[in-house]
Amino acid sequence: MKNIFSFGYAIGMAVICAIFLASCSDSSGDSLPDPLQSGKLRIEFDNVAGDKNLILNSVTYRNAAGEDFVATKFNYFISNVRLFGADGTIYTVPQDSSYFLIKEDTKASQFVTLNNVPFGDYRAVEFMVGVDSLRSTTPIERRKGVLDPSGSMMDDGMYWSWNSGYIFVKLEGTSPAGNPVNGKFYYHIGLFGGYSQRTVNNTRMVKVDFGELRAGVNASKTPEVHLLVDVLKLFDGPGTRAKIAEANSIMGGQPQRSAEIADNYAQMFSLDHIH
């Protein structure tokens, strides 16, 4: 009888240990690659206007509708980054390290460094323009870094406090076709599908293929993927040919127009080179 009890006790303890070990290796979290077999990859988001460098507050550009404009602000969120390996593997950047705010007036923000990238040759990058619904509805106290809706974000206007949501892409400027009073125009595009009630979803997934080029990550090299981001394509793309004269302000209250602009900005990104 004692042997039976001891055997049962041993089996019970084994089960408990198995459950404990399973809980310790919960797959719901993001697992990091072997630090001895991983490195870094850098992405530059180089904002341009056609074949010209984008310069705020001074240079005049012309959109596809023939309207002249000067950009005074150009910001956008990049998130949910994935890298596609030449061998068919896919590396997903851990969620908490996968949100970036690119700002034309802050050069450092235009260089995104991805850490703990497994060694290998990468043939494409994919990311979301905007902030996904899960993170947009996470309790505010858990939103850190560029997602912190307090302080500088409120000052910079990338969060609608009245709507509890992020502005994914913000383009502001002046134009002869702008507001008749001050010549200004505003494109503030957000909305992730809705929290308490349904809205349009203006997040967009973008995949940039490297063609014959490869971004090789190894112990001695941190490759830099240089992407061009063409602000002119925000005005002209598969969604619409936007005219400032017809709408000098497009925000959350104009769901159809904002969705059209979102379809356009998904086409802004292209590969320039890798070094």
C-alpha atoms as an extended CHARMM CRD file, in Angstrom:
* protein
*
       275  EXT
         1         1  MET       CA              0.0000000000        0.0000000000        0.0000000000  PROA      1               0.0000000000
         2         2  LYS       CA              2.8380000000        2.3060000000        0.8450000000  PROA      2               0.0000000000
         3         3  ASN       CA              4.4710000000        1.6200000000       -2.5430000000  PROA      3               0.0000000000
         4         4  ILE       CA              1.2110000000        2.4270000000       -4.3590000000  PROA      4               0.0000000000
         5         5  PHE       CA              0.9180000000        5.6980000000       -2.4520000000  PROA      5               0.0000000000
         6         6  SER       CA              4.5430000000        6.5930000000       -3.2020000000  PROA      6               0.0000000000
         7         7  PHE       CA              4.0630000000        5.8160000000       -6.8990000000  PROA      7               0.0000000000
         8         8  GLY       CA              0.9070000000        7.9530000000       -7.0150000000  PROA      8               0.0000000000
         9         9  TYR       CA              2.6530000000       10.7760000000       -5.2160000000  PROA      9               0.0000000000
        10        10  ALA       CA              5.5500000000       10.6530000000       -7.6830000000  PROA      10              0.0000000000
        11        11  ILE       CA              3.1640000000       10.7400000000      -10.6400000000  PROA      11              0.0000000000
        12        12  GLY       CA              1.3000000000       13.6960000000       -9.1210000000  PROA      12              0.0000000000
        13        13  MET       CA              4.4990000000       15.6400000000       -8.5530000000  PROA      13              0.0000000000
        14        14  ALA       CA              5.6000000000       14.9410000000      -12.1210000000  PROA      14              0.0000000000
        15        15  VAL       CA              2.3340000000       16.3520000000      -13.4460000000  PROA      15              0.0000000000
        16        16  ILE       CA              2.6630000000       19.4520000000      -11.2650000000  PROA      16              0.0000000000
        17        17  CYS       CA              6.2290000000       20.0040000000      -12.4460000000  PROA      17              0.0000000000
        18        18  ALA       CA              5.1760000000       19.5960000000      -16.0690000000  PROA      18              0.0000000000
        19        19  ILE       CA              2.4370000000       22.1970000000      -15.6290000000  PROA      19              0.0000000000
        20        20  PHE       CA              4.8750000000       24.5420000000      -13.9120000000  PROA      20              0.0000000000
        21        21  LEU       CA              7.4550000000       24.2010000000      -16.6840000000  PROA      21              0.0000000000
        22        22  ALA       CA              4.7990000000       24.7230000000      -19.3350000000  PROA      22              0.0000000000
        23        23  SER       CA              3.6380000000       27.9000000000      -17.6170000000  PROA      23              0.0000000000
        24        24  CYS       CA              7.1990000000       29.1760000000      -17.4720000000  PROA      24              0.0000000000
        25        25  SER       CA              7.5540000000       28.6990000000      -21.2240000000  PROA      25              0.0000000000
        26        26  ASP       CA              4.1790000000       30.2170000000      -22.1010000000  PROA      26              0.0000000000
        27        27  SER       CA              4.1410000000       30.7600000000      -25.8550000000  PROA      27              0.0000000000
        28        28  SER       CA              1.9210000000       33.8210000000      -25.5470000000  PROA      28              0.0000000000
        29        29  GLY       CA              4.9640000000       36.0300000000      -24.9660000000  PROA      29              0.0000000000
        30        30  ASP       CA              7.5260000000       37.1100000000      -27.5510000000  PROA      30              0.0000000000
        31        31  SER       CA             10.5670000000       34.8480000000      -27.5410000000  PROA      31              0.0000000000
        32        32  LEU       CA             13.8880000000       36.4650000000      -28.3320000000  PROA      32              0.0000000000
        33        33  PRO       CA             16.4240000000       34.9180000000      -30.7080000000  PROA      33              0.0000000000
        34        34  ASP       CA             19.7190000000       33.5700000000      -29.4300000000  PROA      34              0.0000000000
        35        35  PRO       CA             21.7760000000       36.7300000000      -28.6830000000  PROA      35              0.0000000000
        36        36  LEU       CA             24.8840000000       34.9460000000      -29.9890000000  PROA      36              0.0000000000
        37        37  GLN       CA             23.1420000000       34.3770000000      -33.3190000000  PROA      37              0.0000000000
        38        38  SER       CA             21.3990000000       37.7100000000      -33.7590000000  PROA      38              0.0000000000
        39        39  GLY       CA             22.3060000000       41.2600000000      -34.6850000000  PROA      39              0.0000000000
        40        40  LYS       CA             20.7510000000       44.5260000000      -35.8360000000  PROA      40              0.0000000000
        41        41  LEU       CA             19.0500000000       45.8730000000      -38.9330000000  PROA      41              0.0000000000
        42        42  ARG       CA             18.4070000000       49.5530000000      -39.5210000000  PROA      42              0.0000000000
        43        43  ILE       CA             15.6850000000       51.1030000000      -41.6810000000  PROA      43              0.0000000000
        44        44  GLU       CA             15.8470000000       54.6980000000      -42.8760000000  PROA      44              0.0000000000
        45        45  PHE       CA             12.5620000000       56.4000000000      -43.7670000000  PROA      45              0.0000000000
        46        46  ASP       CA             13.6850000000       59.1370000000      -46.1630000000  PROA      46              0.0000000000
        47        47  ASN       CA             10.7980000000       61.5070000000      -46.8720000000  PROA      47              0.0000000000
        48        48  VAL       CA             10.7100000000       62.9290000000      -50.3920000000  PROA      48              0.0000000000
        49        49  ALA       CA              8.3430000000       64.7210000000      -52.7670000000  PROA      49              0.0000000000
        50        50  GLY       CA              8.7260000000       62.9850000000      -56.0990000000  PROA      50              0.0000000000
        51        51  ASP       CA             12.3940000000       63.2390000000      -57.0780000000  PROA      51              0.0000000000
        52        52  LYS       CA             13.1000000000       65.9950000000      -54.5310000000  PROA      52              0.0000000000
        53        53  ASN       CA             13.9710000000       65.8460000000      -50.8690000000  PROA      53              0.0000000000
        54        54  LEU       CA             11.1010000000       66.9030000000      -48.6230000000  PROA      54              0.0000000000
        55        55  ILE       CA             11.9450000000       70.1500000000      -46.8200000000  PROA      55              0.0000000000
        56        56  LEU       CA              9.4490000000       71.6940000000      -44.4540000000  PROA      56              0.0000000000
        57        57  ASN       CA              8.3330000000       75.3290000000      -44.3620000000  PROA      57              0.0000000000
        58        58  SER       CA             10.2170000000       76.6110000000      -47.3890000000  PROA      58              0.0000000000
        59        59  VAL       CA             10.1580000000       74.5750000000      -50.6270000000  PROA      59              0.0000000000
        60        60  THR       CA              7.0660000000       74.5660000000      -52.8560000000  PROA      60              0.0000000000
        61        61  TYR       CA              5.9120000000       71.2680000000      -54.3610000000  PROA      61              0.0000000000
        62        62  ARG       CA              3.1020000000       70.4630000000      -56.7760000000  PROA      62              0.0000000000
        63        63  ASN       CA              0.6180000000       67.6150000000      -56.3650000000  PROA      63              0.0000000000
        64        64  ALA       CA             -0.9840000000       65.5540000000      -59.1500000000  PROA      64              0.0000000000
        65        65  ALA       CA             -3.9440000000       67.9360000000      -59.3170000000  PROA      65              0.0000000000
        66        66  GLY       CA             -1.5530000000       70.7650000000      -60.2110000000  PROA      66              0.0000000000
        67        67  GLU       CA             -1.8340000000       72.4990000000      -56.8310000000  PROA      67              0.0000000000
        68        68  ASP       CA              1.2410000000       74.1150000000      -55.2850000000  PROA      68              0.0000000000
        69        69  PHE       CA              1.8190000000       73.5130000000      -51.5780000000  PROA      69              0.0000000000
        70        70  VAL       CA              4.4110000000       73.9060000000      -48.8370000000  PROA      70              0.0000000000
        71        71  ALA       CA              4.5230000000       71.1470000000      -46.2160000000  PROA      71              0.0000000000
        72        72  THR       CA              4.8380000000       72.3440000000      -42.6270000000  PROA      72              0.0000000000
        73        73  LYS       CA              4.4690000000       68.9780000000      -40.8490000000  PROA      73              0.0000000000
        74        74  PHE       CA              4.7200000000       65.3380000000      -41.9050000000  PROA      74              0.0000000000
        75        75  ASN       CA              4.4750000000       62.6050000000      -39.2530000000  PROA      75              0.0000000000
        76        76  TYR       CA              3.3990000000       58.9540000000      -39.3750000000  PROA      76              0.0000000000
        77        77  PHE       CA              3.3560000000       55.8060000000      -37.2510000000  PROA      77              0.0000000000
        78        78  ILE       CA              5.0790000000       52.5900000000      -38.3430000000  PROA      78              0.0000000000
        79        79  SER       CA              4.3080000000       49.3980000000      -36.4120000000  PROA      79              0.0000000000
        80        80  ASN       CA              4.0760000000       45.5860000000      -36.4980000000  PROA      80              0.0000000000
        81        81  VAL       CA              7.3460000000       45.0860000000      -38.3740000000  PROA      81              0.0000000000
        82        82  ARG       CA              8.2380000000       41.7420000000      -39.9700000000  PROA      82              0.0000000000
        83        83  LEU       CA             11.3310000000       40.7020000000      -41.9140000000  PROA      83              0.0000000000
        84        84  PHE       CA             11.2190000000       38.0230000000      -44.6220000000  PROA      84              0.0000000000
        85        85  GLY       CA             14.2920000000       35.8400000000      -44.9360000000  PROA      85              0.0000000000
        86        86  ALA       CA             15.6560000000       34.5840000000      -48.2330000000  PROA      86              0.0000000000
        87        87  ASP       CA             15.3500000000       31.0640000000      -46.7930000000  PROA      87              0.0000000000
        88        88  GLY       CA             11.5980000000       31.4240000000      -46.2470000000  PROA      88              0.0000000000
        89        89  THR       CA             11.7180000000       32.2790000000      -42.5430000000  PROA      89              0.0000000000
        90        90  ILE       CA              9.8830000000       35.2780000000      -41.1090000000  PROA      90              0.0000000000
        91        91  TYR       CA             11.0880000000       37.2830000000      -38.1360000000  PROA      91              0.0000000000
        92        92  THR       CA              8.3920000000       39.2290000000      -36.2860000000  PROA      92              0.0000000000
        93        93  VAL       CA              9.6860000000       42.0980000000      -34.1700000000  PROA      93              0.0000000000
        94        94  PRO       CA              8.2730000000       41.7180000000      -30.6120000000  PROA      94              0.0000000000
        95        95  GLN       CA              5.1650000000       43.8420000000      -30.1350000000  PROA      95              0.0000000000
        96        96  ASP       CA              6.5560000000       46.0540000000      -27.4070000000  PROA      96              0.0000000000
        97        97  SER       CA              9.5030000000       46.9660000000      -29.6490000000  PROA      97              0.0000000000
        98        98  SER       CA              7.5200000000       47.4720000000      -32.8360000000  PROA      98              0.0000000000
        99        99  TYR       CA              6.0630000000       51.0030000000      -32.7170000000  PROA      99              0.0000000000
       100       100  PHE       CA              7.8290000000       53.9960000000      -34.2370000000  PROA      100             0.0000000000
       101       101  LEU       CA              6.8180000000       57.6020000000      -34.8650000000  PROA      101             0.0000000000
       102       102  ILE       CA              8.5550000000       59.0570000000      -37.9200000000  PROA      102             0.0000000000
       103       103  LYS       CA              8.7490000000       62.8640000000      -37.9480000000  PROA      103             0.0000000000
       104       104  GLU       CA             10.1600000000       64.9360000000      -40.7700000000  PROA      104             0.0000000000
       105       105  ASP       CA             11.2610000000       67.6420000000      -38.3360000000  PROA      105             0.0000000000
       106       106  THR       CA             13.2060000000       65.1390000000      -36.1810000000  PROA      106             0.0000000000
       107       107  LYS       CA             15.9840000000       63.4780000000      -38.1550000000  PROA      107             0.0000000000
       108       108  ALA       CA             16.7780000000       60.8490000000      -35.5190000000  PROA      108             0.0000000000
       109       109  SER       CA             13.2140000000       59.4900000000      -35.6880000000  PROA      109             0.0000000000
       110       110  GLN       CA             13.7080000000       58.5840000000      -39.3520000000  PROA      110             0.0000000000
       111       111  PHE       CA             16.2390000000       55.8600000000      -38.4760000000  PROA      111             0.0000000000
       112       112  VAL       CA             14.6290000000       52.7620000000      -36.9750000000  PROA      112             0.0000000000
       113       113  THR       CA             16.9360000000       50.1480000000      -35.4590000000  PROA      113             0.0000000000
       114       114  LEU       CA             15.6390000000       46.6050000000      -35.0540000000  PROA      114             0.0000000000
       115       115  ASN       CA             17.5080000000       44.6450000000      -32.3910000000  PROA      115             0.0000000000
       116       116  ASN       CA             17.8740000000       40.8850000000      -31.8620000000  PROA      116             0.0000000000
       117       117  VAL       CA             17.3730000000       40.1000000000      -35.5420000000  PROA      117             0.0000000000
       118       118  PRO       CA             18.4270000000       36.5040000000      -36.2730000000  PROA      118             0.0000000000
       119       119  PHE       CA             21.4620000000       36.1960000000      -38.5260000000  PROA      119             0.0000000000
       120       120  GLY       CA             20.4780000000       35.7520000000      -42.1430000000  PROA      120             0.0000000000
       121       121  ASP       CA             19.7830000000       37.3980000000      -45.4660000000  PROA      121             0.0000000000
       122       122  TYR       CA             16.4910000000       39.3010000000      -45.6870000000  PROA      122             0.0000000000
       123       123  ARG       CA             14.5900000000       39.9180000000      -48.9050000000  PROA      123             0.0000000000
       124       124  ALA       CA             11.6190000000       42.0690000000      -47.7710000000  PROA      124             0.0000000000
       125       125  VAL       CA             10.1850000000       44.0990000000      -44.9220000000  PROA      125             0.0000000000
       126       126  GLU       CA              6.5330000000       44.4420000000      -43.9560000000  PROA      126             0.0000000000
       127       127  PHE       CA              4.9590000000       46.9340000000      -41.5740000000  PROA      127             0.0000000000
       128       128  MET       CA              1.7230000000       48.6320000000      -40.6900000000  PROA      128             0.0000000000
       129       129  VAL       CA              1.1290000000       52.3200000000      -41.2670000000  PROA      129             0.0000000000
       130       130  GLY       CA             -0.7600000000       53.2680000000      -38.1200000000  PROA      130             0.0000000000
       131       131  VAL       CA             -1.4200000000       51.7170000000      -34.7310000000  PROA      131             0.0000000000
       132       132  ASP       CA             -3.3560000000       48.4580000000      -34.5560000000  PROA      132             0.0000000000
       133       133  SER       CA             -6.6530000000       48.1000000000      -32.7060000000  PROA      133             0.0000000000
       134       134  LEU       CA             -5.2180000000       45.9180000000      -29.9230000000  PROA      134             0.0000000000
       135       135  ARG       CA             -2.6050000000       48.4860000000      -28.9310000000  PROA      135             0.0000000000
       136       136  SER       CA             -4.9980000000       51.4010000000      -29.4810000000  PROA      136             0.0000000000
       137       137  THR       CA             -7.3470000000       49.9330000000      -26.8620000000  PROA      137             0.0000000000
       138       138  THR       CA             -4.6860000000       48.8450000000      -24.3770000000  PROA      138             0.0000000000
       139       139  PRO       CA             -4.9610000000       50.7070000000      -21.0420000000  PROA      139             0.0000000000
       140       140  ILE       CA             -3.2020000000       54.0480000000      -21.3950000000  PROA      140             0.0000000000
       141       141  GLU       CA             -0.8140000000       53.3520000000      -18.5200000000  PROA      141             0.0000000000
       142       142  ARG       CA              0.6260000000       50.4410000000      -20.5360000000  PROA      142             0.0000000000
       143       143  ARG       CA              1.3620000000       52.5450000000      -23.6320000000  PROA      143             0.0000000000
       144       144  LYS       CA              4.9570000000       53.6540000000      -23.3890000000  PROA      144             0.0000000000
       145       145  GLY       CA              7.4720000000       55.4720000000      -25.5640000000  PROA      145             0.0000000000
       146       146  VAL       CA              6.0670000000       56.9390000000      -28.7770000000  PROA      146             0.0000000000
       147       147  LEU       CA              2.6230000000       55.5880000000      -27.8510000000  PROA      147             0.0000000000
       148       148  ASP       CA              2.4010000000       57.5600000000      -24.6190000000  PROA      148             0.0000000000
       149       149  PRO       CA             -0.5570000000       59.8860000000      -25.3270000000  PROA      149             0.0000000000
       150       150  SER       CA              0.5770000000       62.4540000000      -22.7740000000  PROA      150             0.0000000000
       151       151  GLY       CA              3.2280000000       65.1570000000      -22.9250000000  PROA      151             0.0000000000
       152       152  SER       CA              4.9200000000       65.7580000000      -26.2570000000  PROA      152             0.0000000000
       153       153  MET       CA              2.4630000000       63.5800000000      -28.1880000000  PROA      153             0.0000000000
       154       154  MET       CA             -0.4170000000       65.7800000000      -27.1610000000  PROA      154             0.0000000000
       155       155  ASP       CA              1.6420000000       68.8650000000      -28.0410000000  PROA      155             0.0000000000
       156       156  ASP       CA              2.5750000000       67.3830000000      -31.4040000000  PROA      156             0.0000000000
       157       157  GLY       CA             -1.0160000000       66.4220000000      -32.0800000000  PROA      157             0.0000000000
       158       158  MET       CA             -0.6480000000       62.7000000000      -32.9170000000  PROA      158             0.0000000000
       159       159  TYR       CA             -3.4390000000       61.6560000000      -30.5450000000  PROA      159             0.0000000000
       160       160  TRP       CA             -7.1020000000       62.6360000000      -30.5590000000  PROA      160             0.0000000000
       161       161  SER       CA             -7.9840000000       63.0110000000      -26.8880000000  PROA      161             0.0000000000
       162       162  TRP       CA            -11.6320000000       63.5230000000      -27.8290000000  PROA      162             0.0000000000
       163       163  ASN       CA            -11.6610000000       60.2580000000      -29.7660000000  PROA      163             0.0000000000
       164       164  SER       CA             -9.0940000000       58.2830000000      -27.7180000000  PROA      164             0.0000000000
       165       165  GLY       CA             -7.2330000000       57.3160000000      -30.8400000000  PROA      165             0.0000000000
       166       166  TYR       CA             -3.9770000000       57.8770000000      -32.6590000000  PROA      166             0.0000000000
       167       167  ILE       CA             -3.4900000000       59.9320000000      -35.7900000000  PROA      167             0.0000000000
       168       168  PHE       CA             -1.6560000000       57.5250000000      -38.0820000000  PROA      168             0.0000000000
       169       169  VAL       CA             -0.5150000000       60.0250000000      -40.7120000000  PROA      169             0.0000000000
       170       170  LYS       CA             -0.4210000000       63.7890000000      -40.3940000000  PROA      170             0.0000000000
       171       171  LEU       CA              0.3400000000       66.1350000000      -43.2590000000  PROA      171             0.0000000000
       172       172  GLU       CA             -0.0830000000       69.8460000000      -42.7770000000  PROA      172             0.0000000000
       173       173  GLY       CA              0.8630000000       72.7400000000      -44.9970000000  PROA      173             0.0000000000
       174       174  THR       CA             -0.1070000000       75.8630000000      -46.8570000000  PROA      174             0.0000000000
       175       175  SER       CA             -1.3570000000       76.2390000000      -50.4000000000  PROA      175             0.0000000000
       176       176  PRO       CA             -3.0520000000       78.8100000000      -52.6350000000  PROA      176             0.0000000000
       177       177  ALA       CA             -5.7970000000       76.1740000000      -52.8260000000  PROA      177             0.0000000000
       178       178  GLY       CA             -6.0330000000       75.9010000000      -49.0300000000  PROA      178             0.0000000000
       179       179  ASN       CA             -8.3110000000       77.5760000000      -46.5340000000  PROA      179             0.0000000000
       180       180  PRO       CA             -9.4310000000       80.9280000000      -48.0000000000  PROA      180             0.0000000000
       181       181  VAL       CA             -8.6460000000       82.6780000000      -44.7050000000  PROA      181             0.0000000000
       182       182  ASN       CA             -5.1060000000       81.4840000000      -44.0130000000  PROA      182             0.0000000000
       183       183  GLY       CA             -4.1430000000       79.1850000000      -46.9130000000  PROA      183             0.0000000000
       184       184  LYS       CA             -3.6670000000       76.1860000000      -44.6230000000  PROA      184             0.0000000000
       185       185  PHE       CA             -4.6470000000       72.5400000000      -45.1740000000  PROA      185             0.0000000000
       186       186  TYR       CA             -4.7290000000       69.6060000000      -42.7740000000  PROA      186             0.0000000000
       187       187  TYR       CA             -4.7760000000       65.8540000000      -43.4440000000  PROA      187             0.0000000000
       188       188  HSD       CA             -5.0570000000       63.9880000000      -40.1080000000  PROA      188             0.0000000000
       189       189  ILE       CA             -5.8080000000       60.3360000000      -40.8520000000  PROA      189             0.0000000000
       190       190  GLY       CA             -6.5980000000       57.8690000000      -38.0720000000  PROA      190             0.0000000000
       191       191  LEU       CA             -9.3590000000       55.4100000000      -36.9920000000  PROA      191             0.0000000000
       192       192  PHE       CA             -8.6100000000       51.7300000000      -36.3920000000  PROA      192             0.0000000000
       193       193  GLY       CA            -12.0700000000       50.1790000000      -36.7850000000  PROA      193             0.0000000000
       194       194  GLY       CA            -13.7310000000       51.4050000000      -33.6100000000  PROA      194             0.0000000000
       195       195  TYR       CA            -13.8550000000       50.5250000000      -29.9380000000  PROA      195             0.0000000000
       196       196  SER       CA            -17.3910000000       51.1390000000      -28.6850000000  PROA      196             0.0000000000
       197       197  GLN       CA            -18.8080000000       51.6690000000      -32.1710000000  PROA      197             0.0000000000
       198       198  ARG       CA            -17.6530000000       50.6790000000      -35.6230000000  PROA      198             0.0000000000
       199       199  THR       CA            -15.5650000000       53.0660000000      -37.7480000000  PROA      199             0.0000000000
       200       200  VAL       CA            -13.4970000000       52.7310000000      -40.8920000000  PROA      200             0.0000000000
       201       201  ASN       CA            -10.1320000000       51.0490000000      -40.4330000000  PROA      201             0.0000000000
       202       202  ASN       CA             -7.3610000000       53.2360000000      -41.8410000000  PROA      202             0.0000000000
       203       203  THR       CA             -4.4330000000       51.0790000000      -40.7830000000  PROA      203             0.0000000000
       204       204  ARG       CA             -2.6410000000       49.7640000000      -43.8730000000  PROA      204             0.0000000000
       205       205  MET       CA             -0.1150000000       46.9670000000      -44.3000000000  PROA      205             0.0000000000
       206       206  VAL       CA              2.8660000000       47.6910000000      -46.5490000000  PROA      206             0.0000000000
       207       207  LYS       CA              5.3520000000       45.1470000000      -47.8640000000  PROA      207             0.0000000000
       208       208  VAL       CA              8.5250000000       46.3700000000      -49.5790000000  PROA      208             0.0000000000
       209       209  ASP       CA             10.3550000000       43.7030000000      -51.5600000000  PROA      209             0.0000000000
       210       210  PHE       CA             14.0960000000       44.0950000000      -52.0080000000  PROA      210             0.0000000000
       211       211  GLY       CA             14.1730000000       42.4870000000      -55.4470000000  PROA      211             0.0000000000
       212       212  GLU       CA             17.6140000000       41.0100000000      -56.0980000000  PROA      212             0.0000000000
       213       213  LEU       CA             19.1010000000       42.8290000000      -53.1140000000  PROA      213             0.0000000000
       214       214  ARG       CA             19.5240000000       41.3150000000      -49.6620000000  PROA      214             0.0000000000
       215       215  ALA       CA             19.9600000000       42.8040000000      -46.2030000000  PROA      215             0.0000000000
       216       216  GLY       CA             22.4950000000       40.5240000000      -44.5780000000  PROA      216             0.0000000000
       217       217  VAL       CA             22.5720000000       40.4880000000      -40.7850000000  PROA      217             0.0000000000
       218       218  ASN       CA             25.6360000000       38.8910000000      -39.2220000000  PROA      218             0.0000000000
       219       219  ALA       CA             28.1000000000       39.3720000000      -36.3900000000  PROA      219             0.0000000000
       220       220  SER       CA             30.1170000000       41.9960000000      -38.2650000000  PROA      220             0.0000000000
       221       221  LYS       CA             27.4410000000       43.8680000000      -40.2380000000  PROA      221             0.0000000000
       222       222  THR       CA             24.3550000000       45.9650000000      -39.4940000000  PROA      222             0.0000000000
       223       223  PRO       CA             22.6710000000       46.5320000000      -42.8630000000  PROA      223             0.0000000000
       224       224  GLU       CA             20.6700000000       49.7050000000      -43.5140000000  PROA      224             0.0000000000
       225       225  VAL       CA             17.5700000000       49.4890000000      -45.6830000000  PROA      225             0.0000000000
       226       226  HSD       CA             16.9800000000       52.9060000000      -47.2270000000  PROA      226             0.0000000000
       227       227  LEU       CA             13.3020000000       53.4850000000      -47.9910000000  PROA      227             0.0000000000
       228       228  LEU       CA             11.8980000000       56.4770000000      -49.8420000000  PROA      228             0.0000000000
       229       229  VAL       CA              8.5690000000       57.8370000000      -48.6000000000  PROA      229             0.0000000000
       230       230  ASP       CA              6.9420000000       59.9730000000      -51.2880000000  PROA      230             0.0000000000
       231       231  VAL       CA              4.4950000000       62.4940000000      -49.8340000000  PROA      231             0.0000000000
       232       232  LEU       CA              3.1220000000       63.2360000000      -53.3300000000  PROA      232             0.0000000000
       233       233  LYS       CA              1.6350000000       59.7410000000      -53.4360000000  PROA      233             0.0000000000
       234       234  LEU       CA             -0.5380000000       60.6600000000      -50.4670000000  PROA      234             0.0000000000
       235       235  PHE       CA             -2.3880000000       62.9430000000      -52.8750000000  PROA      235             0.0000000000
       236       236  ASP       CA             -2.4740000000       60.5630000000      -55.8200000000  PROA      236             0.0000000000
       237       237  GLY       CA             -2.8920000000       56.7930000000      -55.6940000000  PROA      237             0.0000000000
       238       238  PRO       CA             -5.3730000000       53.9350000000      -55.8860000000  PROA      238             0.0000000000
       239       239  GLY       CA             -7.7200000000       55.6410000000      -53.4220000000  PROA      239             0.0000000000
       240       240  THR       CA             -8.2000000000       59.0470000000      -54.9690000000  PROA      240             0.0000000000
       241       241  ARG       CA             -6.5820000000       62.0430000000      -56.6260000000  PROA      241             0.0000000000
       242       242  ALA       CA             -6.9370000000       64.4080000000      -53.7070000000  PROA      242             0.0000000000
       243       243  LYS       CA             -7.4380000000       68.0970000000      -54.3560000000  PROA      243             0.0000000000
       244       244  ILE       CA             -6.7240000000       70.5940000000      -51.6190000000  PROA      244             0.0000000000
       245       245  ALA       CA             -9.2560000000       72.9540000000      -53.1860000000  PROA      245             0.0000000000
       246       246  GLU       CA            -12.0150000000       70.3700000000      -52.6920000000  PROA      246             0.0000000000
       247       247  ALA       CA            -11.0270000000       69.3750000000      -49.1480000000  PROA      247             0.0000000000
       248       248  ASN       CA             -8.5030000000       71.4820000000      -47.2730000000  PROA      248             0.0000000000
       249       249  SER       CA             -9.1960000000       69.5030000000      -44.1030000000  PROA      249             0.0000000000
       250       250  ILE       CA             -9.6040000000       65.7100000000      -43.9200000000  PROA      250             0.0000000000
       251       251  MET       CA             -9.9240000000       64.2120000000      -40.4370000000  PROA      251             0.0000000000
       252       252  GLY       CA            -11.8410000000       61.5820000000      -38.4940000000  PROA      252             0.0000000000
       253       253  GLY       CA            -15.2340000000       63.0530000000      -39.2870000000  PROA      253             0.0000000000
       254       254  GLN       CA            -14.8360000000       62.2690000000      -42.9930000000  PROA      254             0.0000000000
       255       255  PRO       CA            -14.5590000000       58.4660000000      -43.0730000000  PROA      255             0.0000000000
       256       256  GLN       CA            -14.7910000000       57.9690000000      -46.8260000000  PROA      256             0.0000000000
       257       257  ARG       CA            -12.2500000000       60.6530000000      -47.6780000000  PROA      257             0.0000000000
       258       258  SER       CA             -9.8970000000       59.4860000000      -44.9330000000  PROA      258             0.0000000000
       259       259  ALA       CA            -10.0810000000       55.8820000000      -46.1960000000  PROA      259             0.0000000000
       260       260  GLU       CA             -9.2220000000       57.0840000000      -49.6970000000  PROA      260             0.0000000000
       261       261  ILE       CA             -6.1580000000       58.8970000000      -48.3800000000  PROA      261             0.0000000000
       262       262  ALA       CA             -5.2000000000       55.7570000000      -46.4250000000  PROA      262             0.0000000000
       263       263  ASP       CA             -5.3040000000       53.7220000000      -49.6320000000  PROA      263             0.0000000000
       264       264  ASN       CA             -2.9870000000       56.3140000000      -51.1370000000  PROA      264             0.0000000000
       265       265  TYR       CA             -0.4500000000       56.4370000000      -48.3220000000  PROA      265             0.0000000000
       266       266  ALA       CA             -0.0200000000       52.6790000000      -48.4410000000  PROA      266             0.0000000000
       267       267  GLN       CA              1.7600000000       53.3110000000      -51.7630000000  PROA      267             0.0000000000
       268       268  MET       CA              4.2270000000       55.9240000000      -50.4620000000  PROA      268             0.0000000000
       269       269  PHE       CA              7.0350000000       53.4860000000      -49.6300000000  PROA      269             0.0000000000
       270       270  SER       CA              9.6980000000       52.1280000000      -51.9800000000  PROA      270             0.0000000000
       271       271  LEU       CA             13.2330000000       50.7570000000      -51.7310000000  PROA      271             0.0000000000
       272       272  ASP       CA             16.0790000000       53.0520000000      -52.7090000000  PROA      272             0.0000000000
       273       273  HSD       CA             19.0960000000       50.9720000000      -51.7560000000  PROA      273             0.0000000000
       274       274  ILE       CA             20.6510000000       48.7650000000      -49.0650000000  PROA      274             0.0000000000
       275       275  HSD       CA             24.0690000000       49.3470000000      -47.5550000000  PROA      275             0.0000000000
